[in-house]
Amino acid sequence: MTVKRAISSPRIYDGSAWHENAVLLVNGDRCVGIASAGAAPADFEIVEAAGAMLVPGFVDLQVNGGGGVLFNERPNVRGIKAICSAHARFGTTALLPTLITDDTDVTRRALKAGFEAHRTGVSGFLGLHLEGPHLSKAKRGAHSEDLIRAMTERDLKRLIDARTRLPVLVTTTAPENTKLKQVEKLAAAGVSVSVGHSDCDYATAMEYFAAGASMVTHLFNAMSPLAHREPGLVGAALYSGEIYAGIIADGFHVHPAAFGAALRAKKGPGRIFVVTDAMSTIGTELKSLTLNGRHICRENGRLTLEDGTLAGADIDMASSVRFLKVEIGLPLEEALAMASQYPAEAVGVADRKGKLEPGFDADFTELNADLQVQKTWIGGTAVFEAA
């Protein structure tokens, strides 16, 4: 029997406008509308929200781990479930478990796990993000140099086949190790190609965008910078209207001044959206972790290799939204959109994710006045509630 609920809240943000003293009407796993308090249909169960506001659930397109699990180390359905569950505590209702550059066997296992997670309906699972291994060694960041390689026709076929079995598939790749024809074929097959970990120049980046690449991975980080005579990948991403760009909002990966400048410079309709690039530390007291046999240290909000290289991020989506509002000075509505609507648009699921409109998935989170998560709902089911 389908459960009908009316979630009552002092403030509801539907992704476009605020509704004061209202109820979100949920029929099973879908939103059916917003009504004023006291106007809910008689057959809907009234549920009082735990927070001061109800907002669309966050959509995170780059999640390496959480809850003590790194996807590279546990590329199976149990690992995906643990990661999704860990991030639900912080308002994320849809995410892409992200595989950092690894060998072909780990990649095969990760894809198999993604197929099974989709088939069985793992709560919060949106698809997969394969970050590498077809990257630039010069801009590899924390990716293992020994595992970086050119894309082969077998790799191309594997990605195209995988897309037929996943609702969303993102691959981060660099022009240094990926041919234009390969990008064209991936894009034509529905794979979201994101240019990243690349030292390519502006002209090359624009060629890859024209071939079908639609995103860039963690803007500013591990890419050719914006200069006045050579705009690089950063400049190409900001100037290209159709391109979406992920960005890490932790204050370490991108200086607030550069962050604000990028937001003002970005040509639309493509948007800059937030990713966490989170590692296994999220939701835990872990002080370190291991990636491809290398030690990563956690200290004061930073994750670094022994040489000081940033290795993923130690931040969740709710904290990212607070950073955008407090440190960057964005209106709350824009901060929320960067964490929900814009990433949904970037991977083509904005018809069901990122807003609370009739027909959309009933994915939402309840926040208090300090933007701390009080409760998270996925598909009309409460999956986390703060003590």
Residue pairs with C-beta under 8 A, 6 or more apart in sequence:
2 27
2 28
3 28
3 45
3 380
4 25
4 26
4 27
4 28
4 41
4 43
4 44
4 45
5 25
5 26
5 44
5 45
5 46
5 47
5 380
6 23
6 24
6 25
6 26
6 35
6 40
6 41
6 44
6 45
6 46
6 47
7 23
7 24
7 26
7 47
7 49
7 54
7 364
7 377
8 22
8 23
8 37
8 40
8 46
8 47
8 48
8 49
9 22
9 23
9 24
9 49
9 51
9 52
9 53
9 54
9 366
10 20
10 21
10 49
10 52
10 53
11 18
11 19
11 20
11 22
11 52
11 53
11 54
12 18
12 19
12 22
12 23
12 24
12 34
12 53
12 54
12 55
12 356
13 19
13 53
13 54
13 55
13 56
13 333
13 336
13 356
14 34
14 56
14 355
14 356
14 357
15 56
15 336
15 337
15 340
15 341
15 354
15 355
15 356
15 357
16 355
19 34
19 36
21 36
21 37
22 34
22 35
22 36
22 37
23 34
23 35
23 36
23 37
23 39
23 40
23 44
23 46
24 31
24 34
24 54
24 356
24 362
24 364
25 31
25 32
25 33
25 34
25 35
25 40
25 41
25 44
26 32
26 362
26 377
26 380
27 380
28 362
28 380
29 361
29 362
29 379
29 380
29 381
30 358
30 359
30 360
30 361
30 362
30 380
31 356
31 357
31 358
31 359
31 360
31 361
31 362
32 358
32 359
33 358
34 356
40 46
49 366
49 374
49 375
50 366
50 374
50 375
50 385
50 386
51 365
51 366
51 367
51 368
51 373
51 374
51 375
52 367
52 368
52 369
53 366
53 367
54 356
54 364
54 365
54 366
54 367
55 336
55 340
55 356
55 364
55 365
55 367
56 336
56 340
56 341
56 353
56 354
56 355
56 356
56 363
56 364
56 365
57 91
57 92
57 93
57 94
57 340
57 353
57 363
57 364
57 365
57 376
57 377
57 378
58 90
58 91
58 92
58 93
58 94
58 317
58 318
58 321
58 339
58 340
58 365
59 92
59 93
59 94
59 95
59 126
59 339
59 340
59 343
59 344
59 349
59 353
59 354
60 87
60 92
60 94
60 95
60 96
60 274
60 275
60 276
60 278
60 317
60 339
60 343
61 95
61 96
61 129
61 170
61 246
61 273
61 275
61 343
61 346
61 347
62 96
62 98
62 129
62 131
62 217
62 218
62 246
62 275
62 276
62 277
63 71
63 83
63 87
63 92
63 95
63 96
63 97
63 98
63 129
63 275
63 276
63 277
63 278
64 70
64 71
64 72
64 97
64 98
64 100
64 277
64 278
64 279
64 280
64 312
65 71
65 72
65 73
65 83
65 278
65 279
65 280
65 281
65 282
65 289
65 312
66 82
66 83
66 86
66 87
66 278
66 279
66 280
66 281
66 282
66 283
67 82
67 83
67 85
67 86
67 280
67 282
67 283
67 284
68 82
68 86
68 280
68 283
68 284
68 286
69 79
69 82
69 83
69 86
69 280
70 279
70 280
70 289
70 290
70 291
71 79
71 80
71 83
71 97
71 98
71 99
71 100
71 110
72 99
72 100
72 102
72 106
72 110
72 291
72 292
73 79
73 280
73 290
73 291
74 82
75 99
75 106
75 109
75 110
75 113
76 109
76 113
77 113
77 116
77 117
77 120
77 122
79 97
79 113
80 97
80 113
80 114
80 117
80 122
80 125
81 117
81 122
81 123
83 95
83 97
84 92
84 95
84 97
84 122
84 123
84 124
84 125
85 123
85 124
85 383
86 282
86 283
86 284
87 95
87 124
87 276
87 278
87 282
87 283
87 316
87 317
88 123
88 124
88 376
88 378
88 383
88 384
89 283
89 316
89 373
89 376
89 384
90 282
90 283
90 316
90 317
90 318
90 319
90 373
91 316
91 317
91 318
91 321
91 365
91 367
91 373
91 376
92 124
92 316
92 317
92 376
93 124
93 361
93 363
93 364
93 365
93 376
93 377
93 378
94 124
94 125
94 126
94 344
94 349
94 353
94 361
94 363
94 378
95 124
95 125
95 126
96 126
96 127
96 128
96 129
96 168
96 170
96 347
97 110
97 114
97 125
97 128
97 129
98 128
98 129
98 130
98 131
98 277
99 106
99 107
99 110
99 128
99 129
99 130
99 131
99 132
100 131
100 132
100 142
100 143
100 291
100 292
100 312
101 131
101 132
101 133
101 135
101 140
101 143
101 144
101 147
101 148
101 292
102 110
102 132
102 133
102 144
102 147
102 292
103 147
107 130
107 133
107 158
108 158
110 128
110 130
111 128
111 158
111 162
114 125
114 127
114 128
114 162
114 165
114 166
115 162
115 165
115 166
117 125
118 125
118 127
118 165
118 166
118 167
123 378
123 379
123 381
123 383
124 378
124 383
126 167
126 168
126 347
126 349
126 353
127 166
127 167
127 168
127 169
127 170
127 347
128 162
128 166
128 168
128 169
128 170
129 169
129 170
129 171
129 172
130 159
130 169
130 170
130 171
130 172
131 143
131 171
131 172
131 196
131 197
131 217
132 143
132 147
132 148
132 172
132 173
132 197
133 143
133 147
133 148
133 149
134 148
134 149
134 150
134 151
134 155
134 171
134 173
134 174
134 177
134 178
135 143
135 148
135 172
135 173
135 174
135 176
135 177
135 196
135 197
135 198
136 148
136 174
136 176
136 177
136 197
136 198
136 199
136 200
137 145
137 148
137 176
138 176
138 199
139 174
139 197
139 198
139 199
139 222
139 223
139 224
140 148
140 197
140 222
141 197
141 221
141 222
141 309
141 310
141 311
142 291
142 294
142 296
142 305
142 309
142 310
142 311
142 312
143 197
144 291
144 292
144 294
147 292
148 177
149 177
150 177
150 178
151 173
151 177
151 178
151 179
151 182
156 182
156 185
156 186
159 169
159 171
159 186
159 189
159 191
160 185
160 186
160 189
160 191
162 169
163 169
163 189
163 190
163 191
164 189
167 349
168 192
168 347
168 348
168 349
169 190
169 191
169 192
170 191
170 192
170 193
170 194
170 215
170 347
171 186
171 191
171 192
171 193
171 194
172 194
172 195
172 196
172 197
172 217
173 183
173 193
173 194
173 195
173 196
174 195
174 196
174 197
174 198
174 199
174 200
175 195
175 198
175 200
175 204
175 205
175 207
175 208
176 198
176 199
176 200
180 207
180 208
180 211
181 211
183 193
183 208
183 211
183 212
183 213
184 211
184 212
186 193
186 212
187 193
187 211
187 212
187 213
187 214
188 212
192 214
192 215
192 346
192 347
192 348
193 208
193 212
193 213
193 214
193 215
194 213
194 214
194 215
194 216
194 217
194 246
195 205
195 208
195 209
195 213
195 215
195 216
195 217
195 223
195 233
195 237
196 216
196 217
196 218
196 222
196 223
197 217
197 222
197 223
198 205
198 222
198 223
198 224
198 233
199 223
199 224
200 208
200 224
200 232
200 233
201 224
201 230
201 232
202 230
202 231
202 232
202 233
202 235
202 236
205 224
205 232
205 233
205 236
205 237
206 236
206 240
209 236
209 240
209 242
209 243
213 243
214 242
214 243
214 244
214 346
215 243
215 244
215 245
215 246
215 346
216 223
216 233
216 237
216 243
216 244
216 245
216 246
217 246
218 246
218 247
218 248
218 253
218 275
218 277
219 234
219 237
219 245
219 246
219 247
219 254
219 262
219 272
220 234
220 247
220 253
220 254
220 258
220 262
221 248
221 253
221 254
221 310
223 232
223 233
223 234
224 230
224 232
224 233
224 234
225 232
225 234
226 232
226 234
226 235
226 238
227 235
231 239
234 262
236 243
237 243
237 245
238 245
238 262
238 265
238 266
238 267
239 267
240 267
240 270
241 267
241 268
241 269
241 270
242 269
242 270
243 270
244 270
244 271
244 272
244 273
244 342
244 343
244 345
244 346
245 262
245 266
245 270
245 271
245 272
245 273
246 272
246 273
246 274
246 275
246 343
246 346
247 253
247 254
247 259
247 262
247 272
247 273
247 274
247 275
248 254
248 274
248 275
248 276
248 277
248 313
248 315
249 259
249 274
249 315
249 320
249 323
249 324
249 328
250 301
250 313
250 314
250 315
250 319
250 320
250 323
251 301
251 323
251 327
252 301
252 302
252 310
252 313
253 277
253 310
253 313
254 262
256 327
256 328
259 328
260 328
260 329
262 272
263 272
263 328
263 330
266 272
270 346
271 337
271 338
271 342
271 345
271 346
272 338
272 342
273 338
273 339
273 342
273 343
273 345
273 346
274 317
274 320
274 321
274 324
274 338
274 339
274 343
275 343
276 282
276 313
276 315
276 316
276 317
276 320
277 312
277 313
278 312
278 313
278 314
278 315
278 316
279 289
279 296
279 303
279 311
279 312
279 313
279 314
280 286
280 289
281 289
281 298
281 303
281 314
282 314
282 315
282 316
283 316
286 298
287 297
287 298
287 299
288 295
288 296
288 297
288 298
289 296
289 298
289 303
290 296
291 311
291 312
294 305
294 306
295 305
295 306
296 303
296 304
296 305
296 311
296 312
297 303
297 304
297 305
297 306
298 314
301 314
301 315
302 310
302 314
303 310
303 311
303 312
303 313
303 314
304 310
304 311
305 311
315 323
317 339
318 365
318 367
318 371
318 372
318 373
320 339
321 335
321 336
321 338
321 339
321 371
322 370
322 371
324 330
324 334
324 335
324 338
324 339
325 331
325 332
325 335
325 371
328 335
330 338
332 371
337 354
340 353
340 354
340 355
341 350
341 354
341 355
342 354
343 354
344 350
344 353
344 354
344 355
345 354
351 360
352 359
352 360
352 361
353 360
353 361
353 363
354 360
356 364
361 379
362 377
362 378
362 379
362 380
363 377
363 378
363 379
364 376
364 377
365 373
365 375
365 376
365 377
366 373
366 374
366 375
366 376
366 377
367 373
367 374
368 374
372 386
373 384
373 386
374 385
374 386
375 382
375 384
375 385
375 386
376 382
376 383
376 384
376 385
377 383
